[in-house]
Amino acid sequence: MKLVTAIFKPSRLDAVIDALSEVGATGLTVSEEVYRGAEYEVRLLPKVKVEVACADDAADRFADAIIQAANTGTIGDGKIFILDLGSVIRIRTGERDELAVSG
């Protein structure tokens, strides 16, 4: 299991969500990045964070989709982090790991 976390420009959010849907992501979490609970300072670029838990073999496919959708070719396009997950549990059903992150 992997957790793909992408931080990128808010203007690219719709494109990233569409791209992830096209490559099979069935669920994701979107968060707005806030610095110390306050409004952004002028020197900080606004960002959003998208997180997707997935099977090991889907992580690179999801990362590639995010790169294609979020890339503007300018500074501040963002970063993608791929982390190992020990376990995932769907609260509603109790399903675990790959069953918990599939459709």
N, CA, C and O atoms as a GROMACS GRO file, in nm:
protein
  412
    1MET      N    1   0.084  -0.118   0.000
    1MET     CA    2   0.000   0.000   0.000
    1MET      C    3   0.088   0.124   0.000
    1MET      O    4   0.195   0.127   0.062
    2LYS      N    5   0.042   0.227  -0.071
    2LYS     CA    6   0.115   0.354  -0.081
    2LYS      C    7   0.020   0.469  -0.054
    2LYS      O    8  -0.101   0.458  -0.072
    3LEU      N    9   0.077   0.580  -0.010
    3LEU     CA   10   0.006   0.705   0.001
    3LEU      C   11   0.075   0.804  -0.092
    3LEU      O   12   0.191   0.838  -0.071
    4VAL      N   13   0.003   0.849  -0.193
    4VAL     CA   14   0.055   0.948  -0.287
    4VAL      C   15   0.002   1.083  -0.241
    4VAL      O   16  -0.119   1.106  -0.238
    5THR      N   17   0.094   1.173  -0.204
    5THR     CA   18   0.059   1.306  -0.159
    5THR      C   19   0.118   1.407  -0.256
    5THR      O   20   0.238   1.407  -0.281
    6ALA      N   21   0.033   1.491  -0.312
    6ALA     CA   22   0.078   1.593  -0.406
    6ALA      C   23   0.040   1.731  -0.353
    6ALA      O   24  -0.072   1.753  -0.308
    7ILE      N   25   0.136   1.823  -0.360
    7ILE     CA   26   0.113   1.961  -0.320
    7ILE      C   27   0.141   2.047  -0.442
    7ILE      O   28   0.251   2.042  -0.499
    8PHE      N   29   0.043   2.126  -0.483
    8PHE     CA   30   0.057   2.200  -0.609
    8PHE      C   31  -0.032   2.324  -0.609
    8PHE      O   32  -0.101   2.352  -0.510
    9LYS      N   33  -0.030   2.398  -0.720
    9LYS     CA   34  -0.106   2.522  -0.732
    9LYS      C   35  -0.256   2.497  -0.734
    9LYS      O   36  -0.303   2.404  -0.801
   10PRO      N   37  -0.333   2.578  -0.661
   10PRO     CA   38  -0.479   2.560  -0.657
   10PRO      C   39  -0.544   2.568  -0.796
   10PRO      O   40  -0.647   2.503  -0.818
   11SER      N   41  -0.488   2.643  -0.885
   11SER     CA   42  -0.547   2.658  -1.018
   11SER      C   43  -0.547   2.527  -1.098
   11SER      O   44  -0.619   2.515  -1.196
   12ARG      N   45  -0.468   2.430  -1.056
   12ARG     CA   46  -0.457   2.302  -1.127
   12ARG      C   47  -0.541   2.192  -1.062
   12ARG      O   48  -0.537   2.077  -1.108
   13LEU      N   49  -0.617   2.224  -0.957
   13LEU     CA   50  -0.690   2.122  -0.882
   13LEU      C   51  -0.789   2.044  -0.968
   13LEU      O   52  -0.789   1.921  -0.965
   14ASP      N   53  -0.872   2.112  -1.044
   14ASP     CA   54  -0.971   2.041  -1.125
   14ASP      C   55  -0.904   1.948  -1.225
   14ASP      O   56  -0.950   1.836  -1.246
   15ALA      N   57  -0.796   1.994  -1.287
   15ALA     CA   58  -0.724   1.911  -1.384
   15ALA      C   59  -0.664   1.787  -1.318
   15ALA      O   60  -0.666   1.679  -1.376
   16VAL      N   61  -0.611   1.803  -1.196
   16VAL     CA   62  -0.554   1.690  -1.124
   16VAL      C   63  -0.662   1.589  -1.085
   16VAL      O   64  -0.642   1.469  -1.100
   17ILE      N   65  -0.774   1.638  -1.036
   17ILE     CA   66  -0.884   1.547  -0.999
   17ILE      C   67  -0.932   1.470  -1.121
   17ILE      O   68  -0.953   1.349  -1.114
   18ASP      N   69  -0.948   1.538  -1.234
   18ASP     CA   70  -0.990   1.471  -1.357
   18ASP      C   71  -0.888   1.367  -1.401
   18ASP      O   72  -0.924   1.256  -1.440
   19ALA      N   73  -0.759   1.403  -1.396
   19ALA     CA   74  -0.653   1.311  -1.437
   19ALA      C   75  -0.649   1.187  -1.348
   19ALA      O   76  -0.632   1.076  -1.398
   20LEU      N   77  -0.664   1.205  -1.219
   20LEU     CA   78  -0.665   1.091  -1.127
   20LEU      C   79  -0.785   1.001  -1.151
   20LEU      O   80  -0.773   0.878  -1.145
   21SER      N   81  -0.898   1.060  -1.178
   21SER     CA   82  -1.018   0.980  -1.208
   21SER      C   83  -0.997   0.897  -1.334
   21SER      O   84  -1.038   0.780  -1.340
   22GLU      N   85  -0.934   0.956  -1.434
   22GLU     CA   86  -0.910   0.885  -1.560
   22GLU      C   87  -0.818   0.764  -1.545
   22GLU      O   88  -0.831   0.667  -1.620
   23VAL      N   89  -0.726   0.769  -1.448
   23VAL     CA   90  -0.634   0.656  -1.429
   23VAL      C   91  -0.677   0.562  -1.317
   23VAL      O   92  -0.601   0.475  -1.276
   24GLY      N   93  -0.801   0.580  -1.268
   24GLY     CA   94  -0.855   0.482  -1.176
   24GLY      C   95  -0.859   0.515  -1.029
   24GLY      O   96  -0.893   0.429  -0.949
   25ALA      N   97  -0.825   0.637  -0.990
   25ALA     CA   98  -0.836   0.674  -0.848
   25ALA      C   99  -0.983   0.684  -0.812
   25ALA      O  100  -1.059   0.754  -0.878
   26THR      N  101  -1.024   0.614  -0.707
   26THR     CA  102  -1.165   0.613  -0.670
   26THR      C  103  -1.196   0.698  -0.549
   26THR      O  104  -1.313   0.721  -0.518
   27GLY      N  105  -1.096   0.746  -0.480
   27GLY     CA  106  -1.118   0.831  -0.364
   27GLY      C  107  -0.994   0.911  -0.334
   27GLY      O  108  -0.882   0.860  -0.348
   28LEU      N  109  -1.012   1.033  -0.293
   28LEU     CA  110  -0.897   1.116  -0.258
   28LEU      C  111  -0.940   1.219  -0.156
   28LEU      O  112  -1.059   1.244  -0.136
   29THR      N  113  -0.841   1.279  -0.093
   29THR     CA  114  -0.864   1.384   0.005
   29THR      C  115  -0.796   1.510  -0.044
   29THR      O  116  -0.681   1.506  -0.086
   30VAL      N  117  -0.868   1.624  -0.038
   30VAL     CA  118  -0.814   1.752  -0.080
   30VAL      C  119  -0.810   1.844   0.041
   30VAL      O  120  -0.909   1.857   0.113
   31SER      N  121  -0.696   1.909   0.063
   31SER     CA  122  -0.680   2.003   0.173
   31SER      C  123  -0.616   2.130   0.121
   31SER      O  124  -0.535   2.128   0.029
   32GLU      N  125  -0.655   2.242   0.181
   32GLU     CA  126  -0.589   2.368   0.148
   32GLU      C  127  -0.472   2.384   0.243
   32GLU      O  128  -0.485   2.363   0.363
   33GLU      N  129  -0.358   2.422   0.190
   33GLU     CA  130  -0.239   2.442   0.273
   33GLU      C  131  -0.245   2.580   0.338
   33GLU      O  132  -0.254   2.681   0.269
   34VAL      N  133  -0.239   2.582   0.471
   34VAL     CA  134  -0.243   2.707   0.546
   34VAL      C  135  -0.120   2.713   0.634
   34VAL      O  136  -0.085   2.615   0.700
   35TYR      N  137  -0.055   2.827   0.636
   35TYR     CA  138   0.065   2.845   0.716
   35TYR      C  139   0.028   2.902   0.852
   35TYR      O  140  -0.018   3.016   0.861
   36ARG      N  141   0.048   2.824   0.957
   36ARG     CA  142   0.023   2.865   1.095
   36ARG      C  143  -0.118   2.919   1.116
   36ARG      O  144  -0.139   3.010   1.197
   37GLY      N  145  -0.214   2.862   1.044
   37GLY     CA  146  -0.353   2.900   1.064
   37GLY      C  147  -0.388   3.041   1.021
   37GLY      O  148  -0.496   3.090   1.052
   38ALA      N  149  -0.298   3.107   0.950
   38ALA     CA  150  -0.322   3.246   0.911
   38ALA      C  151  -0.327   3.258   0.760
   38ALA      O  152  -0.300   3.162   0.687
   39GLU      N  153  -0.361   3.377   0.714
   39GLU     CA  154  -0.357   3.401   0.571
   39GLU      C  155  -0.212   3.391   0.524
   39GLU      O  156  -0.118   3.411   0.601
   40TYR      N  157  -0.197   3.360   0.394
   40TYR     CA  158  -0.063   3.348   0.339
   40TYR      C  159   0.010   3.481   0.340
   40TYR      O  160  -0.048   3.586   0.315
   41GLU      N  161   0.139   3.473   0.370
   41GLU     CA  162   0.222   3.590   0.355
   41GLU      C  163   0.254   3.605   0.206
   41GLU      O  164   0.246   3.507   0.132
   42VAL      N  165   0.289   3.723   0.165
   42VAL     CA  166   0.314   3.749   0.023
   42VAL      C  167   0.422   3.657  -0.031
   42VAL      O  168   0.415   3.618  -0.148
   43ARG      N  169   0.522   3.621   0.048
   43ARG     CA  170   0.633   3.540  -0.002
   43ARG      C  171   0.600   3.391  -0.016
   43ARG      O  172   0.680   3.316  -0.071
   44LEU      N  173   0.484   3.347   0.032
   44LEU     CA  174   0.444   3.207   0.021
   44LEU      C  175   0.343   3.191  -0.091
   44LEU      O  176   0.248   3.268  -0.101
   45LEU      N  177   0.364   3.090  -0.175
   45LEU     CA  178   0.270   3.062  -0.283
   45LEU      C  179   0.157   2.974  -0.231
   45LEU      O  180   0.184   2.875  -0.162
   46PRO      N  181   0.032   3.007  -0.261
   46PRO     CA  182  -0.079   2.922  -0.217
   46PRO      C  183  -0.070   2.783  -0.279
   46PRO      O  184  -0.028   2.769  -0.394
   47LYS      N  185  -0.108   2.681  -0.204
   47LYS     CA  186  -0.102   2.542  -0.251
   47LYS      C  187  -0.224   2.465  -0.202
   47LYS      O  188  -0.288   2.504  -0.104
   48VAL      N  189  -0.255   2.357  -0.270
   48VAL     CA  190  -0.351   2.259  -0.223
   48VAL      C  191  -0.278   2.125  -0.211
   48VAL      O  192  -0.176   2.103  -0.276
   49LYS      N  193  -0.334   2.038  -0.128
   49LYS     CA  194  -0.274   1.905  -0.110
   49LYS      C  195  -0.379   1.800  -0.143
   49LYS      O  196  -0.492   1.807  -0.094
   50VAL      N  197  -0.341   1.704  -0.227
   50VAL     CA  198  -0.427   1.592  -0.261
   50VAL      C  199  -0.358   1.465  -0.213
   50VAL      O  200  -0.239   1.446  -0.238
   51GLU      N  201  -0.432   1.380  -0.143
   51GLU     CA  202  -0.377   1.254  -0.094
   51GLU      C  203  -0.462   1.138  -0.147
   51GLU      O  204  -0.585   1.142  -0.144
   52VAL      N  205  -0.394   1.034  -0.196
   52VAL     CA  206  -0.462   0.916  -0.248
   52VAL      C  207  -0.391   0.793  -0.193
   52VAL      O  208  -0.271   0.776  -0.215
   53ALA      N  209  -0.465   0.707  -0.123
   53ALA     CA  210  -0.412   0.578  -0.080
   53ALA      C  211  -0.440   0.478  -0.191
   53ALA      O  212  -0.549   0.479  -0.249
   54CYS      N  213  -0.342   0.393  -0.222
   54CYS     CA  214  -0.359   0.302  -0.336
   54CYS      C  215  -0.272   0.178  -0.320
   54CYS      O  216  -0.186   0.170  -0.232
   55ALA      N  217  -0.296   0.082  -0.408
   55ALA     CA  218  -0.211  -0.037  -0.416
   55ALA      C  219  -0.074   0.004  -0.467
   55ALA      O  220  -0.060   0.106  -0.536
   56ASP      N  221   0.028  -0.073  -0.434
   56ASP     CA  222   0.165  -0.042  -0.475
   56ASP      C  223   0.176  -0.017  -0.625
   56ASP      O  224   0.244   0.077  -0.667
   57ASP      N  225   0.110  -0.100  -0.705
   57ASP     CA  226   0.127  -0.090  -0.850
   57ASP      C  227   0.056   0.031  -0.911
   57ASP      O  228   0.077   0.060  -1.029
   58ALA      N  229  -0.027   0.102  -0.835
   58ALA     CA  230  -0.098   0.220  -0.887
   58ALA      C  231  -0.025   0.350  -0.857
   58ALA      O  232  -0.055   0.452  -0.919
   59ALA      N  233   0.069   0.350  -0.764
   59ALA     CA  234   0.132   0.474  -0.718
   59ALA      C  235   0.202   0.550  -0.831
   59ALA      O  236   0.183   0.671  -0.844
   60ASP      N  237   0.280   0.482  -0.912
   60ASP     CA  238   0.350   0.551  -1.021
   60ASP      C  239   0.252   0.603  -1.125
   60ASP      O  240   0.272   0.712  -1.180
   61ARG      N  241   0.148   0.528  -1.154
   61ARG     CA  242   0.046   0.572  -1.249
   61ARG      C  243  -0.024   0.699  -1.200
   61ARG      O  244  -0.047   0.792  -1.277
   62PHE      N  245  -0.056   0.702  -1.070
   62PHE     CA  246  -0.120   0.820  -1.013
   62PHE      C  247  -0.024   0.939  -1.013
   62PHE      O  248  -0.064   1.051  -1.046
   63ALA      N  249   0.102   0.915  -0.977
   63ALA     CA  250   0.201   1.024  -0.976
   63ALA      C  251   0.220   1.081  -1.117
   63ALA      O  252   0.228   1.203  -1.133
   64ASP      N  253   0.228   0.995  -1.217
   64ASP     CA  254   0.243   1.042  -1.355
   64ASP      C  255   0.124   1.127  -1.398
   64ASP      O  256   0.141   1.229  -1.466
   65ALA      N  257   0.004   1.087  -1.360
   65ALA     CA  258  -0.117   1.164  -1.394
   65ALA      C  259  -0.113   1.301  -1.329
   65ALA      O  260  -0.150   1.401  -1.391
   66ILE      N  261  -0.069   1.307  -1.203
   66ILE     CA  262  -0.059   1.434  -1.133
   66ILE      C  263   0.044   1.525  -1.200
   66ILE      O  264   0.019   1.644  -1.218
   67ILE      N  265   0.158   1.468  -1.236
   67ILE     CA  266   0.263   1.547  -1.302
   67ILE      C  267   0.208   1.610  -1.430
   67ILE      O  268   0.227   1.729  -1.454
   68GLN      N  269   0.141   1.530  -1.512
   68GLN     CA  270   0.088   1.581  -1.638
   68GLN      C  271  -0.015   1.692  -1.614
   68GLN      O  272  -0.017   1.791  -1.688
   69ALA      N  273  -0.100   1.676  -1.514
   69ALA     CA  274  -0.209   1.772  -1.491
   69ALA      C  275  -0.165   1.897  -1.416
   69ALA      O  276  -0.221   2.005  -1.438
   70ALA      N  277  -0.066   1.885  -1.328
   70ALA     CA  278  -0.028   1.998  -1.243
   70ALA      C  279   0.087   2.081  -1.300
   70ALA      O  280   0.113   2.192  -1.252
   71ASN      N  281   0.156   2.030  -1.399
   71ASN     CA  282   0.274   2.096  -1.452
   71ASN      C  283   0.236   2.220  -1.535
   71ASN      O  284   0.163   2.210  -1.633
   72THR      N  285   0.288   2.336  -1.492
   72THR     CA  286   0.271   2.459  -1.570
   72THR      C  287   0.405   2.507  -1.625
   72THR      O  288   0.410   2.600  -1.706
   73GLY      N  289   0.513   2.442  -1.581
   73GLY     CA  290   0.646   2.481  -1.627
   73GLY      C  291   0.703   2.601  -1.555
   73GLY      O  292   0.804   2.657  -1.599
   74THR      N  293   0.641   2.642  -1.446
   74THR     CA  294   0.690   2.757  -1.372
   74THR      C  295   0.728   2.716  -1.229
   74THR      O  296   0.687   2.610  -1.180
   75ILE      N  297   0.805   2.801  -1.165
   75ILE     CA  298   0.845   2.776  -1.026
   75ILE      C  299   0.720   2.766  -0.940
   75ILE      O  300   0.626   2.843  -0.955
   76GLY      N  301   0.721   2.669  -0.848
   76GLY     CA  302   0.609   2.654  -0.756
   76GLY      C  303   0.506   2.553  -0.802
   76GLY      O  304   0.398   2.546  -0.744
   77ASP      N  305   0.538   2.474  -0.906
   77ASP     CA  306   0.443   2.373  -0.953
   77ASP      C  307   0.413   2.270  -0.846
   77ASP      O  308   0.305   2.211  -0.847
   78GLY      N  309   0.505   2.246  -0.754
   78GLY     CA  310   0.477   2.158  -0.642
   78GLY      C  311   0.564   2.036  -0.632
   78GLY      O  312   0.667   2.025  -0.699
   79LYS      N  313   0.522   1.943  -0.547
   79LYS     CA  314   0.596   1.820  -0.519
   79LYS      C  315   0.498   1.706  -0.502
   79LYS      O  316   0.381   1.726  -0.471
   80ILE      N  317   0.550   1.584  -0.524
   80ILE     CA  318   0.474   1.462  -0.499
   80ILE      C  319   0.556   1.375  -0.406
   80ILE      O  320   0.676   1.355  -0.428
   81PHE      N  321   0.493   1.323  -0.303
   81PHE     CA  322   0.558   1.233  -0.208
   81PHE      C  323   0.485   1.100  -0.214
   81PHE      O  324   0.362   1.096  -0.212
   82ILE      N  325   0.559   0.990  -0.221
   82ILE     CA  326   0.501   0.856  -0.220
   82ILE      C  327   0.555   0.783  -0.098
   82ILE      O  328   0.675   0.759  -0.086
   83LEU      N  329   0.464   0.749  -0.007
   83LEU     CA  330   0.501   0.688   0.120
   83LEU      C  331   0.441   0.549   0.132
   83LEU      O  332   0.334   0.522   0.078
   84ASP      N  333   0.509   0.460   0.205
   84ASP     CA  334   0.455   0.329   0.234
   84ASP      C  335   0.350   0.340   0.345
   84ASP      O  336   0.367   0.416   0.441
   85LEU      N  337   0.242   0.264   0.331
   85LEU     CA  338   0.138   0.257   0.434
   85LEU      C  339   0.142   0.119   0.497
   85LEU      O  340   0.150   0.018   0.428
   86GLY      N  341   0.136   0.116   0.628
   86GLY     CA  342   0.133  -0.012   0.698
   86GLY      C  343   0.000  -0.081   0.683
   86GLY      O  344  -0.006  -0.202   0.664
   87SER      N  345  -0.108  -0.005   0.691
   87SER     CA  346  -0.241  -0.061   0.683
   87SER      C  347  -0.342   0.049   0.655
   87SER      O  348  -0.319   0.165   0.689
   88VAL      N  349  -0.453   0.011   0.593
   88VAL     CA  350  -0.565   0.102   0.569
   88VAL      C  351  -0.691   0.028   0.610
   88VAL      O  352  -0.707  -0.091   0.579
   89ILE      N  353  -0.782   0.097   0.679
   89ILE     CA  354  -0.908   0.036   0.723
   89ILE      C  355  -1.022   0.129   0.684
   89ILE      O  356  -1.020   0.248   0.717
   90ARG      N  357  -1.122   0.076   0.613
   90ARG     CA  358  -1.243   0.153   0.583
   90ARG      C  359  -1.333   0.146   0.705
   90ARG      O  360  -1.374   0.037   0.745
   91ILE      N  361  -1.363   0.259   0.762
   91ILE     CA  362  -1.439   0.264   0.886
   91ILE      C  363  -1.577   0.201   0.869
   91ILE      O  364  -1.620   0.124   0.954
   92ARG      N  365  -1.648   0.234   0.762
   92ARG     CA  366  -1.786   0.188   0.743
   92ARG      C  367  -1.798   0.037   0.739
   92ARG      O  368  -1.891  -0.019   0.797
   93THR      N  369  -1.705  -0.031   0.669
   93THR     CA  370  -1.719  -0.175   0.647
   93THR      C  371  -1.617  -0.261   0.722
   93THR      O  372  -1.636  -0.382   0.737
   94GLY      N  373  -1.510  -0.198   0.769
   94GLY     CA  374  -1.404  -0.274   0.834
   94GLY      C  375  -1.308  -0.338   0.734
   94GLY      O  376  -1.215  -0.408   0.775
   95GLU      N  377  -1.329  -0.314   0.604
   95GLU     CA  378  -1.237  -0.369   0.504
   95GLU      C  379  -1.098  -0.314   0.526
   95GLU      O  380  -1.080  -0.201   0.572
   96ARG      N  381  -0.999  -0.396   0.492
   96ARG     CA  382  -0.860  -0.358   0.516
   96ARG      C  383  -0.778  -0.356   0.389
   96ARG      O  384  -0.805  -0.427   0.292
   97ASP      N  385  -0.676  -0.272   0.392
   97ASP     CA  386  -0.573  -0.261   0.289
   97ASP      C  387  -0.633  -0.238   0.150
   97ASP      O  388  -0.713  -0.145   0.135
   98GLU      N  389  -0.598  -0.317   0.049
   98GLU     CA  390  -0.643  -0.287  -0.088
   98GLU      C  391  -0.794  -0.286  -0.101
   98GLU      O  392  -0.848  -0.209  -0.180
   99LEU      N  393  -0.863  -0.370  -0.026
   99LEU     CA  394  -1.010  -0.367  -0.030
   99LEU      C  395  -1.064  -0.234   0.021
   99LEU      O  396  -1.168  -0.188  -0.026
  100ALA      N  397  -0.994  -0.173   0.115
  100ALA     CA  398  -1.039  -0.048   0.174
  100ALA      C  399  -1.021   0.071   0.081
  100ALA      O  400  -1.090   0.171   0.097
  101VAL      N  401  -0.931   0.062  -0.017
  101VAL     CA  402  -0.908   0.176  -0.105
  101VAL      C  403  -0.962   0.153  -0.246
  101VAL      O  404  -0.954   0.242  -0.330
  102SER      N  405  -1.018   0.036  -0.272
  102SER     CA  406  -1.078   0.013  -0.403
  102SER      C  407  -1.223   0.058  -0.401
  102SER      O  408  -1.290   0.051  -0.298
  103GLY      N  409  -1.271   0.105  -0.515
  103GLY     CA  410  -1.408   0.153  -0.535
  103GLY      C  411  -1.499   0.125  -0.426
  103GLY      O  412  -1.616   0.161  -0.432
   0.00000   0.00000   0.00000
